[in-house]
């Protein structure tokens, strides 16, 4: 059962959400770099960009977590 999961293909919806997370991470990072407002808001933007990037790599992160548990 584990070997089938290893080679599982991603659905179209999963791939679209991955691209959206990655695109948002890039966009929010660019906005944070040109932000002229408060430092707290800039830090919040970078945090959101980081979390979006983690969302974009959620499948490899899950594989890594599974590998650690073995």
N, CA, C and O atoms as a Tinker XYZ file with bonds, in Angstrom:
   280  protein
     1  N      0.820000   -1.202000    0.000000    73     2
     2  CA     0.000000    0.000000    0.000000    64     1     3
     3  C      0.861000    1.263000    0.000000    63     2     4     5
     4  O      0.516000    2.252000   -0.647000    81     3
     5  N      1.972000    1.230000    0.719000    73     3     6
     6  CA     2.847000    2.401000    0.770000    64     5     7
     7  C      3.473000    2.681000   -0.595000    63     6     8     9
     8  O      3.649000    3.842000   -0.965000    81     7
     9  N      3.813000    1.622000   -1.353000    73     7    10
    10  CA     4.446000    1.846000   -2.646000    64     9    11
    11  C      3.481000    2.513000   -3.628000    63    10    12    13
    12  O      3.914000    3.314000   -4.457000    81    11
    13  N      2.186000    2.201000   -3.554000    73    11    14
    14  CA     1.220000    2.864000   -4.421000    64    13    15
    15  C      1.143000    4.350000   -4.101000    63    14    16    17
    16  O      1.017000    5.171000   -5.009000    81    15
    17  N      1.216000    4.698000   -2.853000    73    15    18
    18  CA     1.149000    6.093000   -2.430000    64    17    19
    19  C      2.373000    6.865000   -2.928000    63    18    20    21
    20  O      2.277000    8.047000   -3.256000    81    19
    21  N      3.506000    6.197000   -2.980000    73    19    22
    22  CA     4.743000    6.843000   -3.399000    64    21    23
    23  C      4.654000    7.358000   -4.837000    63    22    24    25
    24  O      5.204000    8.413000   -5.154000    81    23
    25  N      3.969000    6.621000   -5.701000    73    23    26
    26  CA     3.900000    6.988000   -7.105000    64    25    27
    27  C      2.554000    7.583000   -7.491000    63    26    28    29
    28  O      2.209000    7.626000   -8.672000    81    27
    29  N      1.799000    8.039000   -6.514000    73    27    30
    30  CA     0.477000    8.601000   -6.757000    64    29    31
    31  C      0.601000    9.899000   -7.539000    63    30    32    33
    32  O      1.412000   10.762000   -7.202000    81    31
    33  N     -0.189000   10.029000   -8.563000    73    31    34
    34  CA    -0.182000   11.275000   -9.333000    64    33    35
    35  C     -1.103000   12.278000   -8.659000    63    34    36    37
    36  O     -2.056000   11.899000   -7.978000    81    35
    37  N     -0.824000   13.514000   -8.847000    73    35    38
    38  CA    -1.618000   14.588000   -8.241000    64    37    39
    39  C     -2.784000   14.940000   -9.153000    63    38    40    41
    40  O     -2.677000   14.888000  -10.378000    81    39
    41  N     -3.889000   15.297000   -8.532000    73    39    42
    42  CA    -5.058000   15.703000   -9.314000    64    41    43
    43  C     -4.840000   17.109000   -9.873000    63    42    44    45
    44  O     -3.936000   17.830000   -9.450000    81    43
    45  N     -5.671000   17.471000  -10.812000    73    43    46
    46  CA    -5.584000   18.805000  -11.400000    64    45    47
    47  C     -5.790000   19.880000  -10.340000    63    46    48    49
    48  O     -5.100000   20.899000  -10.345000    81    47
    49  N     -6.727000   19.659000   -9.440000    73    47    50
    50  CA    -6.989000   20.625000   -8.371000    64    49    51
    51  C     -5.803000   20.796000   -7.437000    63    50    52    53
    52  O     -5.504000   21.908000   -7.003000    81    51
    53  N     -5.123000   19.688000   -7.127000    73    51    54
    54  CA    -3.933000   19.763000   -6.276000    64    53    55
    55  C     -2.820000   20.536000   -6.968000    63    54    56    57
    56  O     -2.115000   21.320000   -6.333000    81    55
    57  N     -2.663000   20.319000   -8.262000    73    55    58
    58  CA    -1.619000   21.029000   -9.004000    64    57    59
    59  C     -1.946000   22.518000   -9.109000    63    58    60    61
    60  O     -1.057000   23.358000   -8.973000    81    59
    61  N     -3.205000   22.846000   -9.349000    73    59    62
    62  CA    -3.599000   24.250000   -9.424000    64    61    63
    63  C     -3.346000   24.940000   -8.089000    63    62    64    65
    64  O     -2.814000   26.050000   -8.063000    81    63
    65  N     -3.715000   24.306000   -6.987000    73    63    66
    66  CA    -3.504000   24.934000   -5.681000    64    65    67
    67  C     -2.014000   25.092000   -5.385000    63    66    68    69
    68  O     -1.617000   26.067000   -4.747000    81    67
    69  N     -1.187000   24.154000   -5.835000    73    67    70
    70  CA     0.257000   24.284000   -5.653000    64    69    71
    71  C      0.787000   25.514000   -6.388000    63    70    72    73
    72  O      1.575000   26.279000   -5.833000    81    71
    73  N      0.356000   25.704000   -7.635000    73    71    74
    74  CA     0.790000   26.875000   -8.402000    64    73    75
    75  C      0.273000   28.178000   -7.783000    63    74    76    77
    76  O      0.964000   29.196000   -7.805000    81    75
    77  N     -0.929000   28.139000   -7.239000    73    75    78
    78  CA    -1.476000   29.334000   -6.592000    64    77    79
    79  C     -0.666000   29.683000   -5.348000    63    78    80    81
    80  O     -0.330000   30.848000   -5.132000    81    79
    81  N     -0.350000   28.678000   -4.527000    73    79    82
    82  CA     0.483000   28.925000   -3.339000    64    81    83
    83  C      1.840000   29.509000   -3.739000    63    82    84    85
    84  O      2.308000   30.471000   -3.129000    81    83
    85  N      2.464000   28.933000   -4.752000    73    83    86
    86  CA     3.775000   29.417000   -5.194000    64    85    87
    87  C      3.676000   30.839000   -5.743000    63    86    88    89
    88  O      4.509000   31.690000   -5.430000    81    87
    89  N      2.668000   31.089000   -6.553000    73    87    90
    90  CA     2.484000   32.434000   -7.113000    64    89    91
    91  C      2.221000   33.474000   -6.035000    63    90    92    93
    92  O      2.746000   34.586000   -6.088000    81    91
    93  N      1.406000   33.103000   -5.058000    73    91    94
    94  CA     1.129000   34.038000   -3.962000    64    93    95
    95  C      2.381000   34.305000   -3.139000    63    94    96    97
    96  O      2.598000   35.430000   -2.688000    81    95
    97  N      3.206000   33.284000   -2.938000    73    95    98
    98  CA     4.449000   33.470000   -2.190000    64    97    99
    99  C      5.352000   34.485000   -2.898000    63    98   100   101
   100  O      5.935000   35.359000   -2.257000    81    99
   101  N      5.460000   34.362000   -4.218000    73    99   102
   102  CA     6.286000   35.296000   -4.994000    64   101   103
   103  C      5.691000   36.699000   -4.950000    63   102   104   105
   104  O      6.408000   37.677000   -4.740000    81   103
   105  N      4.391000   36.794000   -5.146000    73   103   106
   106  CA     3.730000   38.102000   -5.172000    64   105   107
   107  C      3.812000   38.800000   -3.808000    63   106   108   109
   108  O      4.140000   39.984000   -3.737000    81   107
   109  N      3.520000   38.080000   -2.748000    73   107   110
   110  CA     3.562000   38.688000   -1.406000    64   109   111
   111  C      4.987000   39.092000   -1.045000    63   110   112   113
   112  O      5.193000   40.130000   -0.415000    81   111
   113  N      5.978000   38.280000   -1.439000    73   111   114
   114  CA     7.371000   38.653000   -1.180000    64   113   115
   115  C      7.730000   39.941000   -1.911000    63   114   116   117
   116  O      8.376000   40.819000   -1.339000    81   115
   117  N      7.318000   40.059000   -3.162000    73   115   118
   118  CA     7.628000   41.285000   -3.910000    64   117   119
   119  C      6.939000   42.502000   -3.284000    63   118   120   121
   120  O      7.513000   43.591000   -3.241000    81   119
   121  N      5.721000   42.314000   -2.805000    73   119   122
   122  CA     5.020000   43.413000   -2.131000    64   121   123
   123  C      5.724000   43.796000   -0.828000    63   122   124   125
   124  O      5.827000   44.977000   -0.497000    81   123
   125  N      6.205000   42.796000   -0.095000    73   123   126
   126  CA     6.902000   43.070000    1.163000    64   125   127
   127  C      8.202000   43.830000    0.912000    63   126   128   129
   128  O      8.587000   44.691000    1.704000    81   127
   129  N      8.873000   43.510000   -0.190000    73   127   130
   130  CA    10.146000   44.174000   -0.487000    64   129   131
   131  C      9.964000   45.658000   -0.813000    63   130   132   133
   132  O     10.859000   46.461000   -0.547000    81   131
   133  N      8.824000   46.028000   -1.382000    73   131   134
   134  CA     8.612000   47.438000   -1.726000    64   133   135
   135  C      7.705000   48.156000   -0.725000    63   134   136   137
   136  O      7.366000   49.323000   -0.921000    81   135
   137  N      7.314000   47.463000    0.342000    73   135   138
   138  CA     6.399000   48.023000    1.342000    64   137   139
   139  C      7.002000   49.262000    1.995000    63   138   140   141
   140  O      8.158000   49.251000    2.418000    81   139
   141  N      6.216000   50.322000    2.072000    73   139   142
   142  CA     6.663000   51.579000    2.676000    64   141   143
   143  C      6.023000   51.819000    4.044000    63   142   144   145
   144  O      6.313000   52.821000    4.696000    81   143
   145  N      5.165000   50.914000    4.474000    73   143   146
   146  CA     4.437000   51.084000    5.724000    64   145   147
   147  C      5.232000   50.622000    6.930000    63   146   148   149
   148  O      6.463000   50.613000    6.922000    81   147
   149  N      4.510000   50.244000    7.954000    73   147   150
   150  CA     5.129000   49.871000    9.225000    64   149   151
   151  C      5.946000   48.581000    9.110000    63   150   152   153
   152  O      5.721000   47.743000    8.236000    81   151
   153  N      6.884000   48.465000   10.016000    73   151   154
   154  CA     7.739000   47.283000   10.052000    64   153   155
   155  C      6.938000   46.038000   10.415000    63   154   156   157
   156  O      7.192000   44.960000    9.876000    81   155
   157  N      5.981000   46.174000   11.315000    73   155   158
   158  CA     5.155000   45.032000   11.704000    64   157   159
   159  C      4.380000   44.494000   10.503000    63   158   160   161
   160  O      4.271000   43.279000   10.332000    81   159
   161  N      3.848000   45.373000    9.681000    73   159   162
   162  CA     3.124000   44.938000    8.486000    64   161   163
   163  C      4.071000   44.245000    7.512000    63   162   164   165
   164  O      3.695000   43.260000    6.875000    81   163
   165  N      5.291000   44.751000    7.395000    73   163   166
   166  CA     6.270000   44.144000    6.496000    64   165   167
   167  C      6.641000   42.740000    6.977000    63   166   168   169
   168  O      6.751000   41.815000    6.174000    81   167
   169  N      6.831000   42.587000    8.273000    73   167   170
   170  CA     7.134000   41.272000    8.837000    64   169   171
   171  C      5.970000   40.318000    8.603000    63   170   172   173
   172  O      6.175000   39.147000    8.285000    81   171
   173  N      4.757000   40.815000    8.760000    73   171   174
   174  CA     3.565000   39.994000    8.531000    64   173   175
   175  C      3.492000   39.543000    7.081000    63   174   176   177
   176  O      3.141000   38.396000    6.805000    81   175
   177  N      3.819000   40.431000    6.157000    73   175   178
   178  CA     3.828000   40.054000    4.739000    64   177   179
   179  C      4.859000   38.954000    4.473000    63   178   180   181
   180  O      4.574000   37.993000    3.759000    81   179
   181  N      6.047000   39.096000    5.043000    73   179   182
   182  CA     7.070000   38.063000    4.857000    64   181   183
   183  C      6.626000   36.737000    5.479000    63   182   184   185
   184  O      6.883000   35.675000    4.912000    81   183
   185  N      5.970000   36.785000    6.625000    73   183   186
   186  CA     5.462000   35.576000    7.255000    64   185   187
   187  C      4.421000   34.899000    6.359000    63   186   188   189
   188  O      4.444000   33.680000    6.187000    81   187
   189  N      3.518000   35.684000    5.797000    73   187   190
   190  CA     2.506000   35.133000    4.887000    64   189   191
   191  C      3.155000   34.535000    3.638000    63   190   192   193
   192  O      2.720000   33.493000    3.147000    81   191
   193  N      4.183000   35.189000    3.133000    73   191   194
   194  CA     4.894000   34.666000    1.960000    64   193   195
   195  C      5.567000   33.336000    2.297000    63   194   196   197
   196  O      5.544000   32.401000    1.497000    81   195
   197  N      6.161000   33.258000    3.477000    73   195   198
   198  CA     6.814000   32.024000    3.909000    64   197   199
   199  C      5.799000   30.888000    4.049000    63   198   200   201
   200  O      6.049000   29.766000    3.609000    81   199
   201  N      4.666000   31.184000    4.657000    73   199   202
   202  CA     3.631000   30.159000    4.825000    64   201   203
   203  C      3.048000   29.717000    3.483000    63   202   204   205
   204  O      2.712000   28.546000    3.307000    81   203
   205  N      2.930000   30.644000    2.542000    73   203   206
   206  CA     2.467000   30.281000    1.195000    64   205   207
   207  C      3.483000   29.381000    0.504000    63   206   208   209
   208  O      3.112000   28.439000   -0.197000    81   207
   209  N      4.760000   29.673000    0.702000    73   207   210
   210  CA     5.808000   28.825000    0.119000    64   209   211
   211  C      5.753000   27.421000    0.722000    63   210   212   213
   212  O      5.934000   26.432000    0.012000    81   211
   213  N      5.503000   27.334000    2.023000    73   211   214
   214  CA     5.346000   26.019000    2.644000    64   213   215
   215  C      4.143000   25.282000    2.061000    63   214   216   217
   216  O      4.185000   24.066000    1.871000    81   215
   217  N      3.079000   26.017000    1.782000    73   215   218
   218  CA     1.909000   25.411000    1.152000    64   217   219
   219  C      2.232000   24.866000   -0.233000    63   218   220   221
   220  O      1.693000   23.840000   -0.648000    81   219
   221  N      3.110000   25.555000   -0.938000    73   219   222
   222  CA     3.488000   25.121000   -2.285000    64   221   223
   223  C      4.302000   23.828000   -2.256000    63   222   224   225
   224  O      4.267000   23.050000   -3.210000    81   223
   225  N      5.028000   23.598000   -1.170000    73   223   226
   226  CA     5.849000   22.382000   -1.084000    64   225   227
   227  C      5.274000   21.387000   -0.078000    63   226   228   229
   228  O      6.011000   20.602000    0.518000    81   227
   229  N      3.967000   21.422000    0.104000    73   227   230
   230  CA     3.340000   20.580000    1.119000    64   229   231
   231  C      3.481000   19.090000    0.828000    63   230   232   233
   232  O      3.584000   18.304000    1.770000    81   231
   233  N      3.489000   18.673000   -0.419000    73   231   234
   234  CA     3.616000   17.247000   -0.722000    64   233   235
   235  C      5.021000   16.727000   -0.423000    63   234   236   237
   236  O      5.148000   15.673000    0.200000    81   235
   237  N      6.084000   17.422000   -0.842000    73   235   238
   238  CA     7.413000   16.962000   -0.441000    64   237   239
   239  C      7.620000   17.023000    1.077000    63   238   240   241
   240  O      8.312000   16.174000    1.639000    81   239
   241  N      7.032000   18.008000    1.733000    73   239   242
   242  CA     7.139000   18.075000    3.196000    64   241   243
   243  C      6.468000   16.864000    3.841000    63   242   244   245
   244  O      6.984000   16.321000    4.818000    81   243
   245  N      5.327000   16.436000    3.308000    73   243   246
   246  CA     4.646000   15.266000    3.846000    64   245   247
   247  C      5.470000   14.005000    3.616000    63   246   248   249
   248  O      5.540000   13.141000    4.490000    81   247
   249  N      6.091000   13.895000    2.453000    73   247   250
   250  CA     6.946000   12.735000    2.181000    64   249   251
   251  C      8.130000   12.716000    3.145000    63   250   252   253
   252  O      8.516000   11.653000    3.632000    81   251
   253  N      8.702000   13.875000    3.419000    73   251   254
   254  CA     9.819000   13.969000    4.351000    64   253   255
   255  C      9.372000   13.579000    5.759000    63   254   256   257
   256  O     10.082000   12.852000    6.455000    81   255
   257  N      8.206000   14.055000    6.180000    73   255   258
   258  CA     7.678000   13.705000    7.503000    64   257   259
   259  C      7.427000   12.200000    7.599000    63   258   260   261
   260  O      7.713000   11.587000    8.628000    81   259
   261  N      6.895000   11.608000    6.533000    73   259   262
   262  CA     6.688000   10.156000    6.514000    64   261   263
   263  C      8.006000    9.413000    6.614000    63   262   264   265
   264  O      8.106000    8.405000    7.313000    81   263
   265  N      9.019000    9.912000    5.913000    73   263   266
   266  CA    10.345000    9.299000    5.952000    64   265   267
   267  C     10.923000    9.378000    7.374000    63   266   268   269
   268  O     11.530000    8.415000    7.842000    81   267
   269  N     10.744000   10.500000    8.057000    73   267   270
   270  CA    11.249000   10.646000    9.422000    64   269   271
   271  C     10.564000    9.676000   10.393000    63   270   272   273
   272  O     11.194000    9.167000   11.320000    81   271
   273  N      9.284000    9.430000   10.174000    73   271   274
   274  CA     8.537000    8.537000   11.057000    64   273   275
   275  C      8.908000    7.081000   10.896000    63   274   276   277
   276  O      8.684000    6.281000   11.804000    81   275
   277  N      9.479000    6.720000    9.744000    73   275   278
   278  CA     9.860000    5.327000    9.517000    64   277   279
   279  C     11.101000    4.946000   10.254000    63   278   280
   280  O     11.548000    3.803000   10.161000    81   279
